[in-house]
Amino acid sequence: MAIIIMQKVKAGKPYGLKAVLDYIQNPDKTDNGHLISAKDCLQECAYKQMYLVKQDYKQLHGRQYVHIIQSFSLSDNLTFETAHEIGQKLLESFNGFQGVIATHTDRQHIHNHIVLNAVNFESGLKWQQSKRDLQNLKDLSDQLCKEYGLSVIEKGVGWQSYGENQANKGIGSWKQQLANVVATSVKKSNTREEFIHYLNDKGIEVDFRKDDILFSLDNGMKCRGDTLVSYGDYSKENLNNHFQYNQLLFMEAKNNPMIMYRAVGLASDLLGREDRSELGDKYLHGKQLSALEGEALKEAISELMKGGGYKGNNSQPKNNDQKRVPYFLMTISDTLESIVEDRNRTKQYEVFREKYREEDELEI
């Protein structure tokens, strides 16, 4: 399978486009440049040709490019060349937009970077994408994966719209309350263990059986996942799909210095810290994150990768959250362990911090 991630790109100057093109075309990441292709421009002078289009249409300001990551599952038997071929076909679907695709080989999981000029060379209009357009792009990626014999794991369905739409509609029945809690917990869980912890914290025991799931409330009430069908799909299969999807997003994030740079900033906001450098320095130097810092960083990554539009709230964690520290040290901190292990990523992070500093300060 492959997941599609739309990188959030803020307004900037044209050299922001050059910086991201230089990054994705790094020979050390693309088999000495053999895994790079271009559409409606020449690879060797892609930036110059994209700049000329902007210049012709007097579109030199605002958003400069579109950055898409297509990340493939570790479970698929996939070569870099096949991944690149799939990415090329995906790139061809963007009519009127110049683009470059690069397949990176420097990480265990294979992924494509697609960068498009934000200005359409046929109409001169800037890039626009609705939720429907994004879903169509994901559907096309899934279709291509199927054509190449790759697995396709659908993002879990059924509970999300319910959880979002019903959250403010009153208390409801005990099953409705349970459905809301489960929906919220699945949304922020990368693993089954984290899911179990979040529900335990709400006084709900979870038993993953062979064919179904049993929820037991602290008042003695019990129900299986399939009995919540009127509120959405709470089947074992659907929840497992969510965990896999969330985990793939997280894997992609921790291997992307630009995302991690922004994530530590959002995590600082979540923790109510005006000084963002404290958490950033901890991450850069591989120091042990506290349980609450780990949870905040994980939530920030989730917001960035899923396009949740997180704005920050400067709210301090509740004091009773401290009671959850021991369990989080076994779950959240373990999940984040691979983030602080890789010291080589420090240089990458610092390079991105410099390249994107000015761009990151501007709004889209």
C-alpha positions as CSV (number, residue, x, y, z in Angstrom):
1,M,0.0,0.0,0.0
2,A,1.0,3.6,-0.2
3,I,-0.2,6.6,1.8
4,I,-0.4,10.2,0.4
5,I,0.8,13.0,2.5
6,M,0.3,16.6,1.5
7,Q,3.0,18.7,3.1
8,K,1.9,22.0,4.5
9,V,3.6,24.7,2.5
10,K,3.6,28.4,3.5
11,A,3.9,31.4,1.3
12,G,7.4,32.4,0.5
13,K,9.8,33.5,-2.2
14,P,10.8,31.5,-5.3
15,Y,14.0,30.2,-3.7
16,G,11.8,28.2,-1.4
17,L,10.9,26.1,-4.5
18,K,14.6,25.8,-5.4
19,A,15.4,24.6,-1.9
20,V,12.9,21.8,-1.9
21,L,13.9,20.7,-5.4
22,D,17.5,20.6,-4.3
23,Y,16.5,18.5,-1.3
24,I,14.4,15.9,-3.1
25,Q,17.0,15.5,-5.9
26,N,19.9,14.9,-3.6
27,P,22.1,12.3,-5.4
28,D,22.8,10.5,-2.0
29,K,19.0,9.9,-1.7
30,T,18.2,9.0,-5.3
31,D,20.7,6.4,-6.4
32,N,23.0,9.1,-7.8
33,G,20.2,10.8,-9.5
34,H,18.8,7.7,-11.4
35,L,15.5,7.8,-9.6
36,I,14.5,11.3,-10.6
37,S,12.0,12.2,-13.4
38,A,10.3,15.4,-14.5
39,K,7.0,16.3,-16.2
40,D,6.5,19.3,-18.5
41,C,10.0,20.6,-17.7
42,L,13.6,19.4,-18.0
43,Q,14.9,17.8,-14.9
44,E,18.3,19.6,-15.2
45,C,16.6,23.0,-15.2
46,A,13.3,22.4,-13.6
47,Y,13.5,25.4,-11.2
48,K,14.4,27.8,-14.0
49,Q,11.5,26.7,-16.2
50,M,9.1,26.8,-13.3
51,Y,10.3,30.3,-12.4
52,L,9.7,31.4,-16.0
53,V,6.0,30.3,-15.8
54,K,5.6,32.2,-12.6
55,Q,7.2,35.2,-14.2
56,D,5.1,35.1,-17.4
57,Y,1.9,35.0,-15.3
58,K,3.1,37.5,-12.7
59,Q,2.7,34.9,-10.0
60,L,6.0,35.3,-8.1
61,H,4.4,35.8,-4.6
62,G,2.5,33.5,-2.3
63,R,2.7,29.8,-2.3
64,Q,5.5,28.6,-4.5
65,Y,5.1,24.9,-4.8
66,V,3.1,21.8,-3.9
67,H,4.9,19.0,-2.0
68,I,3.4,15.5,-2.0
69,I,4.9,12.4,-0.3
70,Q,3.8,8.9,-1.4
71,S,5.1,6.5,1.2
72,F,4.9,2.7,0.7
73,S,4.4,0.0,3.3
74,L,7.3,-2.1,4.6
75,S,5.2,-5.2,4.1
76,D,5.2,-4.8,0.3
77,N,7.9,-6.5,-1.8
78,L,8.7,-3.4,-3.7
79,T,11.8,-2.2,-5.6
80,F,12.9,1.4,-5.8
81,E,12.4,1.3,-9.6
82,T,8.8,0.1,-9.3
83,A,8.0,2.7,-6.7
84,H,9.4,5.3,-9.0
85,E,7.3,4.1,-11.9
86,I,4.2,4.3,-9.8
87,G,5.1,7.8,-8.7
88,Q,5.7,8.8,-12.4
89,K,2.1,7.8,-13.2
90,L,0.8,9.7,-10.3
91,L,2.7,12.8,-11.4
92,E,1.2,12.5,-14.9
93,S,-2.3,13.1,-13.4
94,F,-1.5,16.7,-12.6
95,N,-2.6,18.3,-15.8
96,G,-1.1,21.7,-16.5
97,F,1.4,21.6,-13.6
98,Q,5.2,21.1,-14.0
99,G,6.6,18.6,-11.6
100,V,9.5,16.6,-10.5
101,I,9.4,13.2,-8.8
102,A,12.3,11.7,-6.8
103,T,12.3,8.3,-5.2
104,H,14.4,8.2,-2.0
105,T,16.5,5.2,-1.1
106,D,18.0,6.4,2.2
107,R,15.3,5.1,4.5
108,Q,14.1,1.6,5.2
109,H,10.6,2.4,3.9
110,I,10.5,3.5,0.2
111,H,8.9,6.8,-0.6
112,N,8.4,9.2,-3.5
113,H,8.6,13.0,-3.3
114,I,6.6,14.9,-5.8
115,V,7.1,18.7,-6.1
116,L,4.8,20.7,-8.4
117,N,5.0,24.3,-9.5
118,A,2.1,26.0,-7.8
119,V,1.2,27.9,-11.0
120,N,-0.6,26.1,-13.8
121,F,1.3,26.8,-17.1
122,E,-1.9,26.5,-19.1
123,S,-4.1,28.8,-17.2
124,G,-1.8,30.8,-15.0
125,L,-4.0,30.0,-12.0
126,K,-2.6,29.0,-8.6
127,W,-2.9,25.5,-7.2
128,Q,-6.3,24.7,-5.5
129,Q,-7.2,21.4,-3.9
130,S,-10.5,20.5,-2.3
131,K,-11.1,17.5,0.0
132,R,-12.7,15.7,-3.0
133,D,-9.5,16.4,-5.1
134,L,-7.4,15.0,-2.3
135,Q,-9.5,11.9,-2.0
136,N,-9.3,11.4,-5.7
137,L,-5.6,11.6,-5.5
138,K,-5.5,9.0,-2.8
139,D,-7.9,6.7,-4.7
140,L,-5.6,7.0,-7.8
141,S,-2.6,6.0,-5.7
142,D,-4.5,3.0,-4.3
143,Q,-5.5,2.0,-7.9
144,L,-1.9,2.1,-9.1
145,C,-0.8,0.1,-6.1
146,K,-3.4,-2.6,-6.9
147,E,-2.3,-2.6,-10.6
148,Y,1.3,-3.4,-9.4
149,G,0.1,-6.1,-7.0
150,L,0.7,-4.1,-3.9
151,S,-1.5,-4.4,-0.8
152,V,-4.0,-1.6,-0.1
153,I,-4.9,-1.0,3.5
154,E,-7.8,1.4,3.7
155,K,-7.9,4.0,6.4
156,G,-10.4,2.9,8.9
157,V,-13.9,4.1,8.1
158,G,-17.2,4.5,9.9
159,W,-16.3,6.0,13.3
160,Q,-14.5,9.3,12.4
161,S,-17.4,11.3,11.0
162,Y,-19.6,10.0,13.8
163,G,-17.1,11.0,16.5
164,E,-16.6,14.5,15.0
165,N,-20.3,15.2,14.4
166,Q,-21.7,13.7,17.6
167,A,-19.2,15.0,20.1
168,N,-21.3,18.1,20.9
169,K,-24.8,16.7,20.7
170,G,-25.4,15.9,24.3
171,I,-24.5,13.0,26.5
172,G,-26.7,10.3,24.9
173,S,-26.9,6.7,25.8
174,W,-24.0,4.8,27.5
175,K,-23.2,3.2,24.1
176,Q,-23.1,6.5,22.4
177,Q,-20.7,7.8,25.1
178,L,-18.6,4.7,24.7
179,A,-18.5,5.2,20.9
180,N,-17.3,8.8,21.3
181,V,-14.5,7.7,23.6
182,V,-13.4,4.9,21.3
183,A,-13.5,7.2,18.3
184,T,-11.3,9.8,20.0
185,S,-8.8,7.1,21.3
186,V,-8.4,5.4,17.9
187,K,-7.7,8.8,16.2
188,K,-4.6,9.3,18.4
189,S,-3.3,5.7,18.7
190,N,-0.5,4.3,16.6
191,T,-0.6,0.9,18.3
192,R,-3.1,-1.3,20.0
193,E,-1.2,-0.8,23.2
194,E,-1.7,3.0,23.1
195,F,-5.4,2.5,22.3
196,I,-5.8,0.2,25.3
197,H,-4.1,2.7,27.5
198,Y,-6.3,5.7,26.4
199,L,-9.4,3.6,27.2
200,N,-8.1,2.3,30.5
201,D,-7.5,6.0,31.5
202,K,-11.3,6.5,30.9
203,G,-12.1,3.4,33.0
204,I,-12.8,1.1,30.0
205,E,-11.2,-2.3,29.7
206,V,-10.5,-3.6,26.2
207,D,-10.2,-7.3,25.3
208,F,-9.0,-8.0,21.7
209,R,-10.4,-11.5,21.0
210,K,-9.9,-13.7,18.0
211,D,-12.8,-12.3,16.0
212,D,-14.1,-9.3,17.9
213,I,-13.4,-6.7,20.6
214,L,-15.1,-6.6,24.1
215,F,-15.4,-3.3,25.9
216,S,-16.0,-3.5,29.7
217,L,-17.0,-0.3,31.6
218,D,-16.1,0.3,35.2
219,N,-19.8,0.2,36.1
220,G,-20.1,-3.4,35.0
221,M,-21.6,-2.7,31.5
222,K,-20.1,-4.7,28.6
223,C,-20.5,-4.7,24.8
224,R,-18.8,-6.0,21.8
225,G,-17.5,-3.8,19.0
226,D,-20.1,-5.0,16.5
227,T,-22.9,-4.0,18.8
228,L,-21.9,-0.3,18.2
229,V,-22.6,-0.7,14.5
230,S,-25.4,2.0,14.7
231,Y,-22.6,4.5,15.6
232,G,-20.1,3.4,13.0
233,D,-17.7,0.6,12.2
234,Y,-16.0,-0.5,15.5
235,S,-14.9,-3.9,14.2
236,K,-11.5,-5.3,15.1
237,E,-10.5,-5.2,11.5
238,N,-11.4,-1.5,11.1
239,L,-9.6,-0.4,14.3
240,N,-6.5,-2.4,13.2
241,N,-6.6,-0.5,9.9
242,H,-6.6,2.8,11.8
243,F,-3.6,1.7,13.9
244,Q,-1.6,0.7,10.8
245,Y,-2.5,3.9,9.0
246,N,-1.5,6.1,12.0
247,Q,1.7,4.2,12.4
248,L,2.7,4.7,8.7
249,L,2.1,8.4,9.0
250,F,4.2,8.6,12.1
251,M,7.1,6.6,10.5
252,E,7.1,9.1,7.6
253,A,7.2,12.0,9.9
254,K,10.1,10.9,12.1
255,N,12.2,10.5,9.0
256,N,11.4,13.9,7.7
257,P,13.5,16.7,9.4
258,M,11.2,19.5,8.1
259,I,8.2,17.9,9.7
260,M,10.0,17.3,13.0
261,Y,11.2,20.9,13.1
262,R,7.6,22.1,12.9
263,A,6.4,19.3,15.2
264,V,8.6,20.4,18.1
265,G,7.1,23.9,17.7
266,L,3.6,22.7,17.8
267,A,4.4,20.4,20.7
268,S,5.7,23.3,22.7
269,D,2.4,25.1,22.1
270,L,0.5,22.1,23.3
271,L,2.6,22.1,26.5
272,G,2.0,25.9,27.0
273,R,5.7,26.8,26.6
274,E,6.5,30.1,25.1
275,D,10.1,29.1,24.6
276,R,10.1,26.6,21.8
277,S,13.9,26.0,22.0
278,E,13.7,23.8,25.1
279,L,11.9,20.9,23.5
280,G,13.8,21.4,20.2
281,D,17.2,21.2,22.0
282,K,16.1,18.0,23.7
283,Y,15.1,16.4,20.4
284,L,18.3,17.6,18.6
285,H,20.6,16.3,21.3
286,G,18.8,13.0,21.9
287,K,17.9,13.8,25.5
288,Q,15.2,11.7,27.2
289,L,11.7,13.2,26.6
290,S,9.3,13.2,29.5
291,A,6.1,11.3,29.1
292,L,4.0,14.4,28.6
293,E,6.6,15.8,26.1
294,G,6.4,12.5,24.2
295,E,2.6,12.7,24.0
296,A,2.6,16.3,22.9
297,L,5.2,15.6,20.2
298,K,3.2,12.6,19.0
299,E,0.0,14.7,18.8
300,A,1.8,17.5,17.0
301,I,3.1,15.0,14.4
302,S,-0.4,13.6,13.9
303,E,-1.8,17.1,13.3
304,L,0.8,17.9,10.7
305,M,0.6,14.6,8.9
306,K,-3.2,14.5,8.8
307,G,-3.7,18.2,8.0
308,G,-5.8,18.8,11.1
309,G,-5.2,22.5,10.9
310,Y,-3.9,22.7,14.5
311,K,-3.5,26.3,15.7
312,G,-2.1,25.8,19.1
313,N,-3.8,26.7,22.4
314,N,-1.1,27.4,24.9
315,S,-2.9,25.4,27.5
316,Q,-1.0,23.7,30.3
317,P,-1.4,19.9,30.8
318,K,-3.8,19.1,33.6
319,N,-2.1,18.1,36.9
320,N,-3.8,14.7,37.0
321,D,-2.1,13.8,33.7
322,Q,1.0,13.3,35.8
323,K,-0.6,10.1,37.1
324,R,-0.3,8.6,33.6
325,V,3.4,9.0,33.3
326,P,4.5,5.5,34.2
327,Y,2.3,3.9,31.6
328,F,3.2,6.5,29.0
329,L,6.9,5.7,29.5
330,M,6.1,2.2,28.3
331,T,4.0,3.4,25.3
332,I,4.5,6.9,24.0
333,S,8.1,7.1,24.9
334,D,8.8,3.7,23.4
335,T,7.1,4.8,20.2
336,L,9.3,7.9,20.1
337,E,12.5,6.0,20.9
338,S,13.5,5.7,17.3
339,I,13.2,9.5,16.9
340,V,15.9,10.3,19.4
341,E,18.2,7.3,18.5
342,D,19.3,8.7,15.1
343,R,21.9,11.3,15.8
344,N,22.7,11.6,12.0
345,R,19.4,13.4,11.6
346,T,20.6,16.4,13.6
347,K,22.5,17.8,10.7
348,Q,19.6,17.3,8.3
349,Y,17.3,19.0,10.8
350,E,19.6,22.0,11.2
351,V,19.9,22.3,7.4
352,F,16.2,22.4,7.0
353,R,15.8,24.9,9.9
354,E,18.0,27.3,7.9
355,K,16.5,26.7,4.5
356,Y,12.9,27.0,5.7
357,R,13.4,29.6,8.4
358,E,12.1,32.6,6.4
359,E,9.4,30.6,4.6
360,D,8.2,29.1,7.9
361,E,7.5,32.5,9.3
362,L,5.1,33.4,6.6
363,E,1.4,32.4,6.2
364,I,0.0,30.7,3.2
